[in-house]
Amino acid sequence: MPLKAFRGPKVWLWRWRRNPLRRRADVIEAWLVLGTWLLTALAGVFAGLAAAGSVEDGLARERADWRPVVARVVEPVRAASPAQSHTVVGEPVWAEVRWTAADGSVHTGQVRVRPGSAAGTPVTVWTDPQDRLVSRPTSASESAFRGALIGALVGVSAAAVPFAGGLALRRRLERRRMEAWDTEWARLGPQWGGWSDHRQ
């Protein structure tokens, strides 16, 4: 059974203070703990900020490049029947629309429109620089929220790597220290027993 360390009251920064009981392993562990916390904080902050900035920049480019275009419904859209259990009455349905790009080329695509829309009904759609249909770009506030959320998730994930590595190294040092104590106890224990017998 390994020898268990007896832990007294916590003393802040005891590994950094000079005392005759401080061992080399204690100093190494102190630097390891400090380095782990620094790497954890730096990795989390920098990765989170980089991810948030990248997301916000990408969404800002979408707002700048995507343009609204007025398209027209190609064929009449039938209204949903209450008998159609899979369709909610009044819910937008898919329909084909046609629009003309800035260069005069004609494009078609599928978008959701109101049920019962007649042919030629105008519908506002969003297109990218290649005149492909895209979703409505996010607003500045939505972009900031999404960037902050993704940045926080990326930051926590990045910070977990050095934290887990430092924890594993610290446990290894703890195990080696306990093994060293077991060895010392096995060597000195019998001497203490003999000294006690001699006193009696």
Phi, psi and omega in degrees: 000126184292151179288128180267138180284138176270118184261123176268197179295145182291135176240120184296136175057032182293334179289340180269348183271146178283126175200154185292343181270350180288130181255170179297323179297327179293320178294317179299318180294324179297314178294325179296316179297316179298313180297323179296315180294321179295313180296321179298313181294313182294316180297316180295314183293310184293318179294319179296315179295320179295316180294315180298316179297320180295317180295313181295323178295318179296318179290327176294321177296321178297317179297326182282327187266328183280138185233142174282141180225143177272118178252167180237139177294131184283312183233153179302143180254123180288144177287146180291138179270142177300339180287342179278099186294335183275356182239130176276132181299129180090351180286137179303145180238161180284138178209158179272135178233160180230140177216161180250126181284173181297331180274004177094353180284147182260135181230154176229157179190173181256128176222168176271132179229171180287140177300142180085005179295134179277163176298136181091358178296129181286139179224130178276124178236163178247138180230153177269179181301340177267012179062033174262147179292136177224170177281168178297132180293151180288152177283172180297319180291321177296321179295318180297318179295314180296319178297318179295319181295311180293321178298320179295317180295316179294319180298315178297318180296318180292322180292333181293334183292302178294329179295315179294321178297316178295323179295319179295318178295322180293321177295324178294318176297321179298317179295318179294323178295319179294322177295321178295320178295321178299318180296315179296320180295320178296329181278320185266338182304311179299326179294321177296321179296318179294322179295322179292320178296322182293323179294324180287000000 
